[in-house]
Amino acid sequence: MTTKHENLKTFLTKHRAKINPEDYGFTNGRRRVKGLRREEVAQLAAISVSWYTWLEQGREISISRAAINRIGTVLKLTNDEQEYLNAIVFGNKPALEEQEEVSEELKALIRALEPNPAFIRRENMDIEYWNEAASKKIFDWSTLPKADRNSLKLMFLNDEYKRRIPQWEQAAKNTIASFRSYFALATDKSAFKAVLDDLKSRSELFCQMWQDYEVKRIREGEKSVLDDKGTLRHYKYVSLKPEHYSNTFVIYYIESKEKLSNP
């Protein structure tokens, strides 16, 4: 079975297990496994049991986008999760330029956002550029080799980075979920695979959390971080995609004087 088919099988199985059968009027009595049965998903999505079973088993079948969307509705997928499922089944978005160069104008914008922390990040979580406020208040990526300047790697491989994030577990889950979402959509997956292979070889905890198959893009949120002097700072942040850049984001932090409800 190919990686694509393994991903599809695991994704559908895990999400099927999350559904309460009673939500759809099925009894929740004697069941060998949690969640909906395959035949129940097929019935609700108006497709044959054989068709859904083959899909979940990773067989090569022809299936319409409308049918996949109905399956997503039955499994109560979020928009990001539905997009991930479509990417696995139907292929990826058009080819992107290879790691586009960060323009001097965009770098100047990052510097101009001082005293607020800001940095440039790729879809595979590589950190490309940052301002001085980010170095002092979030993390100083200049202390690392270029190959290690990656948010996902830092979450699992850098003790200092982990120490600075009080709600580390949730932050790690969010980063994995976002990485998986962009990984599925990428046509050239080499930059993602390099990160993934490195982490799998160096972090058993990452390997365990990677199996959760969570898919979610984190476009904005809240985070608490210890700065370089040990002061706990609370932020709201947003991820912005500059025009004419296909796989590059500006991450911008705004400090809050009050403790956040979901750091």
C-alpha positions, 0 to 999 in steps of 0.5 A: 500500500502506498503512503497516499493510501495509508494516509487515506485509510488512517484518516477516514478510520480515525474520523469515523471512530470519532462520530457518535452513532446516535447523532445519526439515529443508530443505536450505540449498543454492541459495537466492536469498534468506536464510532460509525460502521463502514456501512453506516457511513456509506448509507449516510453518504449515499454510496455503496458499501463496497465503494466506501470499503474500497476507498477506505482500504486504499484501492484505486477507484473512481469516485466523484468529488460530490461523493467525497464531499458527502463523506466529509459531511457525514464525518463532520470534517472541518473545511481544512480537513475536507480540503485535506481529504480532497487533496489525498483523493484527487491530487494537489494544487498546481505546482508552486515555485521552489521556495521563492526568494524573500524580497528586500521589500518584504524583509523591510516590512518585517523590520518595520513591524518593530517593536512587535515580533514578526517573522517569515515562515514557509509552508513546511515551517522553515523560518526564513527571516525575522525582526529583532523583536522576534529574536528577543521575545520569541526565539533567536533563530540566528543561534541555529544552523539554517537546517534547524530553523524550522518551527516543527523541528524546534517544537520537538528537538530544542529544549530551550524552545520548548521551555519558552512555551508554557502550553507546549503540548497544544502548540505542538499539536497545532503545528503538526496539524498545520504542517500536515495540511500544507504537506497534503496540498504541496505538489513538490513534497521534498521540503516537507519530507526532509523535515518529516524524515529528520523528526521521525529519526530523532523524536519518538514523541513526534512519531507518536503525535504524528499518528493523531492525523489532526488537520487544521491550519492555524491562521490566527490565535493566542500564545504565551511565550517566555522572552529571553529574560524569562518574562512571560508575555501574552500575544495574539498572532495572525498569519498573513500570506503576501500577494505573489507568494505561494508558500510563504507567510508573515507571522505577526504577534501583538502583545496583550497586557492581560493573560490570555484565555487560551495561551 
